[in-house]
Amino acid sequence: MVANKSATTVPLTSVENPKRLLSLDFLRGFIMVLLALESARLFEGLLHVAKGSFLEKILQQFFHHPWNGLYFWDLIQPGFMYIAGVALALSLLKQQSAGMEWMQSFKKIAVRCAWLFFLGILTYAVQPEGLLLRFTNVLTQLSITLLITFFIFYWSFAAQIIMCIGLLLLTEILYRYTNIPGFDEPFTNQQNFGNYVDFLLSGQMIPDGWTSINCIPTAVHTIAGSLTGKLVMSSQNKLKPIFIWGLACIILGIGLDLTGVTPVIKRIATSSFTLVSLGICLLAYVACYWWIDVRRHQKYLGFFIIVGMNSIFIYLFFEIVGARWFNDHVFALVIGLSNMIYIPVAVSTIVASLCIFTLEWRLCYFLYRKQIFLRI
């Protein structure tokens, strides 16, 4: 893990750097901005204000679905995993063109994944009540899915697609046919195989239903991202196959849910959820790639890209510093001052959230201006 400081300004346009996919930078930044706003409790504050109004259902989309169904927020982690796959493909193709041997690339990705795993444990498993061995954090999940993706990166497209199908089938088998007493209801919260694995790891299950073995099906997101990266860097027709695969995944995933075969459940990453979310990721990326990198609509993206270029840093900041100290301090300060001038608590809560996000964005901007980027 290094803080990279370069002597020249990193370009914000792929026109200046034709090998840089600005669509990838934008999507990474877009996701990190949303995560930062969520960590600053903005959506929670807005939902409280909107209770009983027509805006409540819209704001509900910025929270996870309680079980069987899909909200917009359920797409954030799949999007993050998918984008990581695209970035991995670009990195490995660059290493290959530079003549780097497989073992050298493996050592780089192994170190990176070890850091991701450690940082994921640091941000989530270390709790005030002690160490809880849960691997549901996006960084720990990503450390596993990136390794899987790396090991099959040089396989043919067909072989990698077969691997994805195999991972989804493995998930179905584990949930449906392990038949462990008390954990033999595949799609019931607290009674499925994923809950059993977490019980073995930490002696307790996660109340909200998240499971550590989600990395098995969600590896499909990262593998698909790497295939996308290969495709967009090739000279082939790039957009049509991505679009077709996106539609096919959405139709198949929704079909599995509507027919009652496998429900769409984000919290245990069912195969139907994985397919639907992957399809949306594919369509979202092809739209951004066409608009930003093909059509060259590249103005006004800096707000997101500045955050995305230090995605690991800002994630660690708002998950560790923010969640455990910074947020509460800013809330206490802003709400305290607001009370002195009789501003309603609901309003001051939203203002506090925006202050937190503004300070975090300014921190990313400061690092960008100083050309300091946290790399793993």
Buried (B, 14 or more C-beta within 10 A) or exposed (E): EEEEEEEEEBEBBBEEEEEBBBBBBBBBBBBBBBBBBBBBBBBBBBBBBBEEEEEBEEBBBBBBBEBBBBBBBBBBBBBBBBBBBBBBBBBBBEBBEEEEEEEEBEEBBBEBBBBBBBBBBBBBBEEEEEEBEBBBBBBBBBBBBBBBBBEBBEEEEEEBBEBBEEBBEBBBEBBBEBEEEEBBEBBBBBBBBBBBBBBEBBEEBBEEBBBBBBBBBBBBBBBBBBBBBBBBBEEEEBBEBBBEBBEEBBEBBBBBBEEEEBBBBBBBBBBBBBBBBBBBBBBBBBBBBBBBBBEEEBEEBBEBBBBBBBBBBBBBBBBBEBBEEBBEEBBEEBBEEBEEEEBEEEEBBBBBBBBBBEEBBEBBBEBBEEBBBBEB
